[in-house]
Each structure stands twice: as C-alpha cells, then as structure tokens.
Amino acid sequence: MPESEVFVGIDVSKDHLDVGVSGSDDVSRFPNSELGIADLVRRIGEISPMLVVMEATGGFEFPAAAALTAAGIAVVIANPRQVRDFAKATGQLAKTDEVDAGILALFAERVRPPVRPLPDDAARELDALIARRRQIIGMITAEKNRLGFALPPVQKGIQKHIRWLERQLIDVDADLDRLIRKSPVWKAKSDLLRDVPGVGPSLARTLIAELPELGQLTHKEIAALAGVAPFACDSGLMRGRRRVWGGRSSVRTALYMSVWSASRWNPVIRVFSQRLRANGKPPKVALVACMRKLLTILNAMLRDQTEWDPSIPLDQLRLQHSC
C-alpha cells in the first residue's frame, strides 16, 4: 500500500462517532450531532482518505455518511456481521468503541468494499417501514405463541394486544403501498414483479426496499446477495454437499413464503419443482432451488424490462441458470 493511502473507520453510536485511522492507534471522538458531524467532515477532509467505512447501526450512521458523501469522500456502510467476522479472523475478540473504530479502518484497508450510492430519503423511509413490518409480525407471532399456554387471567390482554398489532400491520402495509405508488420507478417495478404468479405485495415491497440491486447483477451475484446461492462445503471425507448461507435474511424469508404459493400457481416454478422432486431432491433442497429460480426470473425481467409470459422459453430471458 502506498504511504499516501489512508483509510478511516468510524464506529457509530447514538451519541458519538469514534474515528480510527489506518496505521495509527489513536482514536478520535466526535459528537453525533450537527456540529460534531461538521467537525468530523472537516477533520477527515484534511487527511483525504481513500475510503471511510462505518457499520450499519439502525440509521444513526446516515447523517454522518450523507455529510461525508456530500463532501466528496468515499463512504461505505458495511454489514456488521461481515466486519465482526473480519475482526475474529484477525484475532481481535475484544469489542469496544475504540477497538471497533480501529477494526473498521483495517477492514477498509484490507477488504476495500465497493462504494455504492447511499439511499435517498424515500428509500430510507421504505426500508424503515419494511423493518417495522417485520417487527410487528415478530411480535404477533410471539404473542400468539404465549396465548397457547397462557392462563385465563392473561389471555384477554394477549388477545387484545394481538388485535392491536394486526391493526398496526394493516396501517404499515397501507403506508408501504402509498409510498411505492408515489414513486414512478418503484410503482413500475412493483407492477412488473406482482404480475408474476406467486409474487405478492409483501415480496414485491421487500425486493424493492431491501434488494435494490435486483435487475442490475448477474443471476449468481443476486442469488448470493439474497442468500440462496449454493456454496461448496467440501472438507475431509465430506464431498458434494452444498449449502446456502449469509445474504439478506429478510429477502430470503420473503422468497421462502412466496415460493409455497409459486410452487402451486406459477407454471414455471411448479414444473421445475416437480422435476426436482421426481429426480429425488429432498423437499428443502427443491424449495431453495425454486427460491433461486424465482429470483433469477425476477432479476432477468427487471433487467430486460420484460413482462411475465410463461409461454416464453426461459433461455429467451437469458437466465443462464441451472440447478
């Protein structure tokens, strides 16, 4: 690495921004406020880093990231799991704000993740609503599980809470639909996706909000990003096994739920599933393969702006996909 190349890591919390610089053990702290961020941008601008990396922290990172990007500084918001795995690989098990800032700077230097445009306000609003929808569904599931073994004195309260959460879910879904319909680009994507049998409003919203790369990557890249790509797991005497892991769990969950419907009502996915089962594939393997096939089809449709037509041979969509 040339001596002039500098990399910066920023550990973000609600109140503070801890800044580490490659090649230095010193860590600087700035308030996560308008004045603190302005000072941060000025100080980082003085050292002209090649790259600044910060972790996704539920939205606390966006003001600083937006200010740095506006100042012409390359910024990446990294997946916390990826950074933590990198820290463990380097032997760093301790976790403090100062240590994390240094690890992020080292991660920027060694990994150099690609810089992608930051989502705009509308995209962040959509992502927040999708996240809130997942939270509400999780709470409904938890309350229904509690109701199964709750004693009579508390059952009424749980049932009341479930009804309230279900009304909240209806409101969030309405807000999501309004937000998507307000954007011509998102509306066009949603209409194209929902025209495919098995793709409902929930999957369409999730793909628009949490997989914006759909239609811009190859089938292998988009499958890996969603966490439905098979990876080799050959070790010792074990050979030939393939596993899916990593990726965006929320996208994978939405695909999982949709494929149950697609396997019944989508003629392409139904035939594909039946062929896999006839060839002796275990049910779970066939299901994941169908998830990958559906995602590949949607990726090709958005890329080519092609409407759903089951009569079109798959190779005309240039899917370049095999299972």
C-alpha positions in Angstrom: 0.0 0.0 0.0 1.5 3.4 -0.9 2.3 5.6 2.0 -0.2 8.2 0.8 -3.2 5.9 1.1 -5.2 6.4 4.2 -8.3 4.5 5.4 -10.7 5.6 8.1 -13.1 3.5 10.2 -16.0 5.2 12.1 -17.7 3.4 15.0 -21.2 4.9 15.2 -23.4 5.1 18.3 -26.4 7.3 19.1 -24.3 9.9 20.8 -20.8 9.5 19.5 -18.6 8.9 16.4 -15.3 7.2 17.2 -12.8 7.6 14.3 -9.8 5.3 13.7 -7.2 5.8 11.0 -5.1 3.1 9.4 -1.6 3.0 10.6 -2.4 4.8 13.9 -3.6 3.6 17.3 -5.2 6.9 18.1 -9.0 7.2 18.1 -10.8 10.5 18.0 -14.3 11.0 19.2 -16.9 13.4 17.8 -20.5 14.1 19.0 -23.1 12.5 16.7 -24.8 15.9 16.2 -24.9 18.5 13.5 -21.9 20.4 14.9 -20.0 17.2 15.7 -20.5 15.9 12.2 -19.4 19.2 10.6 -16.2 18.9 12.6 -15.8 15.3 11.6 -16.1 16.1 7.9 -13.6 18.9 8.2 -11.0 16.7 10.1 -11.5 13.7 7.7 -11.3 16.0 4.7 -7.8 17.2 5.9 -6.4 13.7 5.6 -8.1 12.8 2.3 -8.7 9.1 2.9 -9.1 6.6 0.1 -12.2 5.2 1.9 -14.2 5.6 5.0 -16.1 2.6 6.4 -18.8 2.6 9.1 -21.2 -0.1 10.2 -25.0 -0.1 9.7 -26.4 0.8 13.1 -30.2 1.2 12.5 -30.0 4.7 11.0 -27.6 6.5 13.4 -24.9 6.3 10.7 -26.9 8.1 7.9 -26.3 11.8 8.9 -22.5 11.4 9.0 -22.4 9.2 5.9 -24.5 11.7 4.0 -22.3 14.6 5.1 -19.1 12.8 4.2 -20.5 11.8 0.8 -21.6 15.4 0.1 -18.1 16.5 0.8 -16.8 14.1 -1.9 -15.4 11.5 0.5 -15.9 7.8 -0.5 -18.1 6.1 2.2 -19.2 2.5 2.7 -21.8 1.4 5.2 -20.7 -2.2 5.9 -22.7 -5.2 7.1 -21.9 -5.5 10.9 -21.7 -9.3 10.6 -19.1 -9.1 7.9 -17.0 -6.7 9.9 -17.3 -8.9 13.0 -16.2 -12.0 11.1 -13.2 -10.0 9.9 -12.3 -8.9 13.4 -12.4 -12.5 14.6 -10.3 -13.6 11.7 -7.6 -11.1 12.7 -7.7 -12.4 16.3 -9.5 -9.4 17.7 -12.1 -10.7 20.1 -12.5 -7.6 22.3 -15.3 -5.2 21.4 -15.2 -1.5 22.5 -15.9 1.7 20.6 -12.2 2.4 20.2 -11.3 -1.2 19.1 -14.2 -1.2 16.7 -13.1 2.0 15.1 -9.6 0.5 14.5 -11.0 -2.7 13.1 -13.2 -0.8 10.7 -10.2 1.2 9.5 -8.3 -2.1 9.0 -11.3 -3.6 7.3 -11.4 -0.6 4.9 -7.7 -1.1 4.1 -7.6 -4.8 3.6 -11.1 -5.6 2.2 -11.8 -2.3 0.3 -15.6 -2.9 -0.1 -17.1 -1.3 -3.2 -18.7 2.1 -2.8 -22.4 2.2 -3.6 -24.7 5.3 -3.7 -26.4 6.0 -0.4 -30.2 5.5 -0.4 -32.2 8.7 -0.7 -34.8 9.8 1.9 -37.6 7.9 0.2 -35.6 4.7 0.1 -34.7 5.0 3.8 -38.4 5.6 4.6 -39.3 2.5 2.7 -36.6 0.5 4.4 -37.8 1.7 7.8 -41.4 0.7 7.1 -40.3 -2.7 5.9 -38.3 -3.2 9.1 -41.2 -2.1 11.2 -43.4 -4.6 9.4 -41.0 -7.4 10.3 -41.0 -6.2 13.9 -44.8 -6.2 14.1 -45.1 -9.7 12.5 -42.5 -10.9 15.0 -44.5 -9.5 17.9 -47.7 -11.0 16.6 -46.0 -14.4 16.4 -44.6 -14.1 19.9 -48.0 -13.1 21.4 -49.8 -16.0 19.6 -47.2 -18.4 21.0 -47.8 -17.0 24.5 -51.5 -17.3 24.1 -51.2 -21.1 23.5 -50.1 -21.7 27.1 -51.3 -18.5 28.9 -53.6 -18.9 31.9 -57.1 -17.5 31.6 -56.4 -14.2 33.6 -53.9 -13.0 31.0 -55.5 -14.4 27.8 -57.8 -11.5 27.3 -54.9 -9.0 27.5 -52.9 -11.0 25.0 -55.8 -11.3 22.6 -56.4 -7.5 22.8 -52.7 -6.9 22.1 -52.8 -9.2 19.1 -55.8 -7.4 17.6 -54.0 -4.0 18.1 -50.8 -5.3 16.4 -52.8 -6.7 13.5 -54.4 -3.2 13.0 -50.9 -1.7 13.1 -49.8 -4.2 10.4 -52.7 -3.1 8.2 -51.6 0.6 8.7 -48.0 -0.2 7.9 -49.0 -2.1 4.7 -51.1 0.9 3.6 -48.2 3.2 4.2 -45.9 1.0 2.2 -48.4 0.8 -0.7 -48.8 4.6 -0.7 -45.0 5.2 -0.7 -44.4 2.8 -3.6 -47.2 4.3 -5.6 -45.8 7.8 -5.1 -42.6 6.8 -7.0 -43.0 6.1 -10.7 -39.9 3.9 -10.7 -41.0 1.8 -7.7 -44.5 1.6 -9.0 -43.3 0.3 -12.3 -41.1 -2.3 -10.5 -43.9 -3.4 -8.2 -46.3 -3.8 -11.1 -43.8 -5.8 -13.1 -43.0 -8.1 -10.1 -46.5 -8.6 -9.0 -47.6 -9.7 -12.4 -45.6 -13.0 -11.7 -47.8 -15.7 -10.1 -46.6 -16.3 -6.6 -45.2 -12.8 -6.1 -47.5 -10.9 -3.8 -47.3 -7.3 -2.4 -45.1 -8.4 0.6 -42.4 -9.9 -1.6 -42.5 -7.0 -4.1 -42.1 -4.5 -1.2 -39.2 -6.4 0.3 -37.4 -6.7 -3.0 -37.8 -3.0 -3.8 -36.7 -1.9 -0.4 -34.0 -4.5 0.6 -32.7 -5.8 -2.8 -32.4 -2.6 -4.9 -29.7 -4.4 -6.9 -32.3 -6.7 -8.5 -32.1 -6.3 -12.2 -28.5 -4.9 -12.1 -26.5 -8.0 -11.2 -25.9 -11.5 -12.7 -28.0 -14.4 -11.6 -25.2 -15.7 -9.5 -24.5 -12.4 -7.8 -28.1 -11.7 -7.0 -28.6 -15.2 -5.6 -25.5 -14.8 -3.3 -26.8 -11.4 -2.2 -30.2 -12.8 -1.2 -28.5 -15.8 0.5 -30.0 -18.6 -1.8 -26.8 -19.4 -3.7 -25.3 -22.9 -3.0 -21.7 -22.8 -1.8 -19.3 -25.7 -1.7 -18.8 -27.4 1.7 -16.1 -30.0 0.9 -13.9 -30.9 3.9 -12.3 -34.1 4.9 -14.5 -37.1 3.8 -17.5 -34.9 3.1 -17.8 -34.2 -0.6 -20.5 -32.9 -2.9 -22.6 -31.2 -0.2 -23.7 -27.6 -1.0 -25.2 -25.1 1.5 -26.8 -21.7 1.3 -25.8 -19.2 4.0 -25.3 -15.5 4.5 -27.1 -12.9 2.4 -30.0 -10.8 3.3 -32.2 -12.9 5.6 -35.3 -10.7 5.2 -35.2 -11.2 1.4 -34.7 -15.0 1.9 -37.6 -15.2 4.2 -39.9 -13.3 1.8 -38.8 -15.6 -1.0 -39.4 -18.7 1.1 -43.0 -17.6 1.9 -43.8 -16.7 -1.7 -42.4 -20.0 -3.2 -45.0 -22.0 -1.4 -47.6 -20.2 -3.5 -45.5 -20.1 -6.6 -44.9 -23.9 -6.5 -48.7 -24.2 -6.8 -49.8 -21.4 -9.1 -46.7 -20.4 -11.1 -46.5 -22.9 -14.1 -42.7 -22.5 -14.5 -41.9 -22.9 -10.8 -44.4 -25.7 -10.4 -42.9 -27.8 -13.3 -39.4 -27.0 -12.0 -40.3 -28.1 -8.5 -42.0 -31.3 -9.8 -38.9 -32.2 -11.8 -36.6 -31.7 -8.9 -38.7 -33.9 -6.7 -39.0 -36.6 -9.4 -35.2 -36.6 -9.6 -35.0 -37.4 -5.9 -34.1 -34.0 -4.5 -35.1 -33.6 -0.8 -38.0 -31.2 -0.2 -35.9 -28.5 1.4 -33.3 -28.6 -1.4 -36.1 -28.4 -4.0 -37.6 -25.4 -2.2 -34.4 -23.5 -2.0 -33.8 -24.2 -5.7 -37.2 -22.9 -6.5 -36.5 -19.7 -4.5 -33.3 -19.2 -6.5 -35.2 -19.9 -9.8 -37.9 -17.4 -9.0 -35.4 -14.8 -8.0 -33.4 -15.4 -11.2 -36.6 -14.9 -13.3 -37.4 -11.7 -11.5 -33.9 -10.4 -11.9 -34.0 -11.1 -15.7 -37.4 -9.5 -16.0 -36.3 -6.3 -14.3 -33.0 -6.2 -16.2 -34.7 -6.6 -19.6 -37.9 -4.8 -18.6 -39.8 -7.9 -19.9 -43.3 -8.6 -18.7 -44.3 -12.0 -17.3 -45.2 -14.6 -20.0 -44.9 -18.3 -19.1 -45.0 -19.2 -22.8 -41.6 -17.5 -23.4 -38.8 -20.1 -23.2 -36.6 -19.4 -20.2 -33.5 -19.2 -22.4 -35.0 -16.2 -24.2 -34.9 -14.3 -20.9 -31.1 -15.0 -20.8 -31.5 -16.5 -17.4 -28.2 -18.5 -17.7 -29.3 -20.5 -14.7 -29.2 -24.2 -13.9 -29.9 -26.2 -10.8 
